Amino acid sequence: MDRLAYLNKLSQEIIEKLSEEVSGLLGQDFTVDDVQHGLRSRDEVYAPLSGKQVLSALTVSGDAEGVAYVVVGLKDAITLGGTLILLPPDEMAARRKKQLFDGEVSDAYGEIANIMAGVYTAVFIEHADPKLHFKKTDLLDFNPGPNDSTIPPGTYYASSGQTKMDGAPLGSLSILIPPQLLKLPIPGATTEEEEAPEASKEAKEAAAASRGSQEASGPITLDSEGLLMIVSETQQSAEAFARTFSDQCQCNLACLHFQEDFQGAIRGRKVLGVFLAMREVGERGLASIIKIQSAVGEKTPLIAAGPEWTRKTVLQAIKYGALDILVTPASTGEILGKIRRHMQTEGG
């Protein structure tokens, strides 16, 4: 049995076990039918989808590190979460009509996503090579499309099927896993493409740029109505990064940690840019770019900062949506150079 056939068999077993676990949690029969497994591009997975979707990001660790994704329709997520908390039918219908996915309904669906992650972990630890752990880290709604960066473009090992609850049809469920996490080669791809399938000319240029430095002399004044975000593992480490340049940059700063409610922290403010300051460059830190961009928008410049960049991690950062790379420890001039280049200065 070749590797792809083996993964298809394993994934079908996972879907069946997942259906059983979710059925037990909901107290209703939940099934995923007509499941298709295999290598597909993100846009091929997107093609049959319509309307808003809910993404559960699953951080993968163990023998390999990365991020996998679970995608269901927004209305289906409301139905599943609402069923778990015994939401009255009229309120369920109202929420579906208004597409209100928040509060207890969102939290309840998050618990269902945790169950899915647990099933993948149990099967991969017991039966699979490599041994992988899956942990739900982020939950957000989005509109799929070719220009969306919620899920990075590229090739994935995807499992997609049609869901039903007590025989009533819902919508599709798709699980996307980067093939390199499964030791699965992409036909026709180079090694570099397998590391970051959608890596572009810009990514290669950023990789080269990351090995150099960009100095800027003199203080900077940013748009007084805007906000510059610094995000790090802890608020203290974010504040430490900010102290490197804050006396040379007149601006409004927000120092936040990875688990912060970004949308709440910036509500009503215009974000001029973001520094993601990592103590160690790795998949988990880079994956937080998705959560940050869901709050600030894809067009807000995000600079990924950290030590010991490699070509692979530079490509990963670009894949997730970073505009530029900063090697740390960085001088005040280097940080100001990134701000001057990418962010809206007063009078600029």
Disulfide bonds with the S-S distance in Angstrom:
none
